[in-house]
Amino acid sequence: MRKMKIKKSLLRISAMLISSLCLAWKCDAQEAASPAYIAPAIVNLNFCRPAYPRDALLRSEQGIVKLEFTVGVKGRLIGSRILKSSGFRELDTAALTALMHCSFKPAYRNGVPVQASFTIDYTWKFNSATEP
């Protein structure tokens, strides 16, 4: 029963992560038509689903971690940092760790791969049905 609650919580986190990525990489049509447009780096979420830290889950810790990350021309993560903490060290560390397990495609400008930085929000939240 407890494992099912944790799995449901992880699914919610994954769904929120996907939503955050879509919002973080949204651009308007005018920007996309610009020759200087940088196509966003695409993350493969199958390899970077965050695990809700067990102790944080038991303490009912929730929050949003805002991360900035840079993807190099070869599609590798070359840097990441916390822009805004969730207020809980374990959640912040878990978000950074999950990001390190992601796979990326490089951003492009005029058809050429370029290094680019992006932000993402990892939302750590569970509802009353998934609380410990």
Secondary structure in CASP SS format (residue, H / E / C, confidence):
PFRMAT SS
TARGET T0000
AUTHOR 0000-0000-0000
METHOD secondary structure of the structure
MODEL  1
M C 1.00
R H 1.00
K H 1.00
M H 1.00
K H 1.00
I H 1.00
K H 1.00
K H 1.00
S H 1.00
L H 1.00
L H 1.00
R H 1.00
I H 1.00
S H 1.00
A H 1.00
M H 1.00
L H 1.00
I H 1.00
S H 1.00
S H 1.00
L H 1.00
C H 1.00
L H 1.00
A H 1.00
W C 1.00
K C 1.00
C C 1.00
D C 1.00
A H 1.00
Q H 1.00
E H 1.00
A H 1.00
A H 1.00
S C 1.00
P C 1.00
A C 1.00
Y C 1.00
I E 1.00
A E 1.00
P C 1.00
A C 1.00
I E 1.00
V E 1.00
N E 1.00
L H 1.00
N H 1.00
F H 1.00
C C 1.00
R C 1.00
P C 1.00
A C 1.00
Y C 1.00
P C 1.00
R H 1.00
D H 1.00
A H 1.00
L H 1.00
L H 1.00
R C 1.00
S C 1.00
E C 1.00
Q C 1.00
G E 1.00
I E 1.00
V E 1.00
K E 1.00
L E 1.00
E E 1.00
F E 1.00
T E 1.00
V E 1.00
G C 1.00
V C 1.00
K C 1.00
G C 1.00
R C 1.00
L E 1.00
I E 1.00
G E 1.00
S E 1.00
R E 1.00
I E 1.00
L E 1.00
K E 1.00
S C 1.00
S C 1.00
G C 1.00
F C 1.00
R H 1.00
E H 1.00
L H 1.00
D H 1.00
T H 1.00
A H 1.00
A H 1.00
L H 1.00
T H 1.00
A H 1.00
L H 1.00
M H 1.00
H C 1.00
C C 1.00
S E 1.00
F E 1.00
K E 1.00
P C 1.00
A E 1.00
Y E 1.00
R E 1.00
N C 1.00
G C 1.00
V E 1.00
P E 1.00
V E 1.00
Q C 1.00
A E 1.00
S E 1.00
F E 1.00
T E 1.00
I E 1.00
D E 1.00
Y E 1.00
T E 1.00
W E 1.00
K C 1.00
F C 1.00
N C 1.00
S C 1.00
A C 1.00
T C 1.00
E C 1.00
P C 1.00
END
